[in-house]
Amino acid sequence: MGGAAKKNLRVFREICGDENLGHVRIVTTYWNLVDEKQANSRQVALAEGAFKPLIKEGAELCRHDKGLESAQLIISQLIHQTPVKMKIQEELNEGRTLGDTSAGAVIVEEMKELKKKHDKEVEGLKKELEDASMANDEELRSELAEECRKLEEMMARAEEDRKTLQNPWTPHGTDPANGGSHLPQVLHDMVEVIREYSRAGGERLGGFGIVAGGFVGFWLSPFIAAKRAMARQ
């Protein structure tokens, strides 16, 4: 697993909260492509590697063979559990900004590292740009200037994102002071995605489809909600 995947796991863990990880199942696939000895070896490596912090707090590693019975078995472990409030919900209800939540702190940390990296790259490009100007190399100077512009635009967007994380999040059309929800718009979008997939699953597969669709929607909801948030900007 690369750095981005490990960072996403950290964010996921902070969104849930360690006390809620007993409600988490880490589902892996393609076990039919290896023999049982290899499968067991790989599962041990996963459990002792990147997923270890989650498993230590109660998450379970499950194999899914893409069959209906396998899917039902995994969901049956979760469907009767008592619903919980995620850590990020509790933090937002305390009046924190998204950037001040535990999950937000991981993202802010990454953004700071990204800014340092971009600052160095811009500094290097500007030095090359000066050298190209002195050498009267107009083609190279034009290419370097364009690269420098793109980097500066990226840094500007990152700074806007950082400021957004520090703003209080209020759902569109609601006012917490008047009894409205404290959840940010992005969480409402995530819930709506889960509902949409549950409805679609129910229309196709009945009662089981509602659960299966909701399960799929849960995993896709952060990405779809993020796309919707970007579309609104």
C-alpha positions as CSV (number, residue, x, y, z in Angstrom):
1,M,0.0,0.0,0.0
2,G,1.3,3.4,-1.0
3,G,1.4,6.6,1.0
4,A,-1.9,7.9,-0.3
5,A,-3.7,4.7,0.7
6,K,-2.2,4.7,4.2
7,K,-3.2,8.4,4.6
8,N,-6.8,7.5,3.6
9,L,-6.9,4.8,6.2
10,R,-5.7,7.3,8.8
11,V,-8.5,9.7,7.8
12,F,-11.1,6.9,7.8
13,R,-10.0,5.9,11.3
14,E,-10.3,9.4,12.6
15,I,-13.7,9.9,10.9
16,C,-15.0,6.7,12.7
17,G,-13.3,6.9,16.0
18,D,-11.5,3.9,17.6
19,E,-14.5,3.1,19.8
20,N,-16.6,2.5,16.6
21,L,-14.2,0.3,14.7
22,G,-16.0,-2.8,15.9
23,H,-18.6,-1.8,13.3
24,V,-16.0,-2.0,10.5
25,R,-15.3,-4.9,8.1
26,I,-12.3,-4.7,5.8
27,V,-13.4,-6.8,2.8
28,T,-10.9,-8.2,0.4
29,T,-11.5,-10.0,-2.9
30,Y,-9.8,-12.1,-5.6
31,W,-9.0,-14.9,-3.2
32,N,-10.0,-17.4,-6.0
33,L,-6.8,-16.4,-7.9
34,V,-4.4,-17.9,-5.3
35,D,-4.2,-21.2,-3.4
36,E,-5.2,-21.5,0.2
37,K,-1.5,-21.3,1.4
38,Q,-0.9,-18.1,-0.4
39,A,-4.3,-16.7,0.7
40,N,-3.5,-17.3,4.4
41,S,-0.1,-15.8,4.0
42,R,-1.4,-12.7,2.4
43,Q,-4.2,-12.3,4.9
44,V,-1.7,-12.4,7.8
45,A,0.4,-9.8,6.0
46,L,-2.6,-7.5,5.6
47,A,-3.6,-8.0,9.2
48,E,-0.1,-7.3,10.5
49,G,0.5,-4.5,8.1
50,A,-1.5,-1.4,7.1
51,F,-4.8,-2.7,8.7
52,K,-3.3,-3.6,12.0
53,P,-4.3,-0.4,13.8
54,L,-7.9,-0.8,12.8
55,I,-8.0,-4.5,13.6
56,K,-6.5,-3.9,17.0
57,E,-9.5,-1.6,17.8
58,G,-12.1,-4.2,16.7
59,A,-12.3,-4.1,12.9
60,E,-12.4,-7.5,11.2
61,L,-10.8,-8.7,8.0
62,C,-13.1,-10.6,5.8
63,R,-12.8,-12.5,2.5
64,H,-15.4,-12.0,-0.2
65,D,-15.5,-14.5,-3.1
66,K,-18.0,-12.2,-5.1
67,G,-20.8,-14.7,-4.4
68,L,-24.2,-13.8,-2.8
69,E,-23.7,-16.1,0.2
70,S,-20.3,-14.5,0.9
71,A,-21.8,-11.0,0.8
72,Q,-24.7,-12.0,3.0
73,L,-22.4,-13.4,5.6
74,I,-20.4,-10.2,5.8
75,I,-23.4,-8.0,6.0
76,S,-25.1,-10.2,8.6
77,Q,-22.3,-9.4,11.0
78,L,-23.2,-5.7,10.8
79,I,-26.9,-5.4,10.1
80,H,-28.1,-6.1,13.7
81,Q,-25.5,-3.9,15.4
82,T,-26.7,-0.8,17.2
83,P,-26.1,2.4,15.1
84,V,-23.4,4.7,16.4
85,K,-22.4,8.3,16.0
86,M,-19.1,8.8,14.3
87,K,-16.3,10.6,15.9
88,I,-16.4,13.4,13.3
89,Q,-20.1,13.9,14.0
90,E,-19.5,14.4,17.7
91,E,-16.6,16.8,17.0
92,L,-18.7,18.9,14.6
93,N,-21.6,19.0,17.1
94,E,-19.1,20.4,19.6
95,G,-18.8,23.4,17.3
96,R,-15.4,22.6,15.8
97,T,-14.6,23.5,12.3
98,L,-13.8,20.6,9.9
99,G,-10.1,21.5,10.0
100,D,-10.1,21.2,13.8
101,T,-11.5,17.7,13.8
102,S,-9.2,14.7,14.2
103,A,-9.8,13.7,10.5
104,G,-9.3,17.3,9.4
105,A,-6.0,17.5,11.2
106,V,-4.6,14.6,9.1
107,I,-5.6,16.5,5.9
108,V,-4.2,19.8,7.2
109,E,-0.9,18.1,8.0
110,E,-0.7,16.7,4.4
111,M,-1.6,20.1,3.0
112,K,1.3,21.7,4.9
113,E,3.7,19.1,3.6
114,L,2.4,19.6,0.0
115,K,2.9,23.4,0.4
116,K,6.5,22.9,1.4
117,K,7.1,20.6,-1.6
118,H,5.5,23.1,-4.0
119,D,7.4,26.1,-2.5
120,K,10.7,24.2,-3.3
121,E,9.5,23.4,-6.8
122,V,8.5,27.0,-7.5
123,E,11.8,28.2,-6.2
124,G,13.7,25.8,-8.4
125,L,11.6,26.7,-11.5
126,K,12.2,30.4,-10.9
127,K,16.0,29.8,-10.8
128,E,15.8,27.9,-14.0
129,L,13.7,30.7,-15.5
130,E,16.4,33.2,-14.6
131,D,19.0,31.0,-16.2
132,A,16.9,30.6,-19.4
133,S,16.4,34.4,-19.6
134,M,20.1,35.0,-19.3
135,A,20.7,32.4,-22.0
136,N,18.1,34.1,-24.3
137,D,16.3,30.7,-24.6
138,E,12.8,31.9,-25.2
139,E,11.3,28.4,-25.8
140,L,12.6,27.1,-22.5
141,R,11.7,30.3,-20.7
142,S,8.1,30.0,-22.0
143,E,7.8,26.3,-20.9
144,L,9.3,27.1,-17.4
145,A,7.0,30.1,-17.0
146,E,4.0,27.9,-17.7
147,E,5.1,25.3,-15.3
148,C,5.6,27.9,-12.6
149,R,2.1,29.4,-13.3
150,K,0.5,25.9,-12.9
151,L,2.3,25.3,-9.6
152,E,1.3,28.7,-8.2
153,E,-2.3,28.1,-9.2
154,M,-2.2,24.7,-7.5
155,M,-0.8,26.3,-4.3
156,A,-3.5,29.0,-4.4
157,R,-6.2,26.3,-4.6
158,A,-4.6,24.4,-1.7
159,E,-4.6,27.6,0.3
160,E,-8.3,28.1,-0.4
161,D,-9.0,24.5,0.6
162,R,-7.1,25.1,3.9
163,K,-9.2,28.2,4.6
164,T,-12.4,26.3,3.8
165,L,-11.4,23.6,6.4
166,Q,-11.2,26.4,9.0
167,N,-14.7,27.8,8.3
168,P,-17.7,26.6,10.4
169,W,-19.7,24.1,8.4
170,T,-23.4,24.5,8.3
171,P,-25.7,22.4,6.1
172,H,-27.3,24.3,3.2
173,G,-30.6,25.9,4.2
174,T,-30.3,25.0,7.9
175,D,-29.4,27.1,11.0
176,P,-28.0,25.2,14.0
177,A,-29.1,28.1,16.2
178,N,-32.7,27.5,15.2
179,G,-32.6,23.8,15.8
180,G,-31.1,22.8,12.4
181,S,-28.6,20.0,12.0
182,H,-24.9,20.5,12.9
183,L,-23.7,18.2,10.2
184,P,-21.9,19.8,7.3
185,Q,-23.3,19.7,3.7
186,V,-20.8,17.0,2.7
187,L,-22.1,14.6,5.4
188,H,-25.7,15.2,4.2
189,D,-24.5,14.4,0.7
190,M,-23.0,11.2,1.9
191,V,-26.2,10.2,3.7
192,E,-28.2,11.0,0.5
193,V,-25.8,8.8,-1.6
194,I,-26.3,5.9,0.8
195,R,-30.1,6.4,0.5
196,E,-30.0,6.5,-3.3
197,Y,-28.0,3.3,-3.5
198,S,-30.3,1.6,-1.0
199,R,-33.4,2.5,-3.0
200,A,-31.8,1.3,-6.2
201,G,-30.7,-2.0,-4.6
202,G,-34.2,-2.5,-3.2
203,E,-35.8,-2.0,-6.6
204,R,-33.6,-4.6,-8.1
205,L,-33.1,-7.2,-5.3
206,G,-35.8,-6.5,-2.7
207,G,-35.0,-6.5,1.0
208,F,-31.4,-7.8,0.6
209,G,-30.8,-5.2,-2.1
210,I,-31.6,-2.4,0.3
211,V,-28.9,-3.5,2.6
212,A,-26.4,-4.4,-0.1
213,G,-27.1,-1.1,-1.9
214,G,-26.6,0.9,1.3
215,F,-23.3,-1.0,1.9
216,V,-22.0,0.0,-1.5
217,G,-23.3,3.5,-1.1
218,F,-21.5,3.8,2.2
219,W,-18.1,3.1,0.6
220,L,-18.8,5.3,-2.5
221,S,-20.4,8.2,-0.6
222,P,-17.2,10.1,0.4
223,F,-16.0,10.3,-3.3
224,I,-19.4,11.2,-4.7
225,A,-20.0,13.8,-2.0
226,A,-16.6,15.3,-2.7
227,K,-17.5,15.6,-6.4
228,R,-20.8,17.2,-5.6
229,A,-19.1,19.7,-3.3
230,M,-16.6,20.6,-6.1
231,A,-19.5,21.1,-8.5
232,R,-21.1,23.6,-6.2
233,Q,-18.0,25.7,-6.0
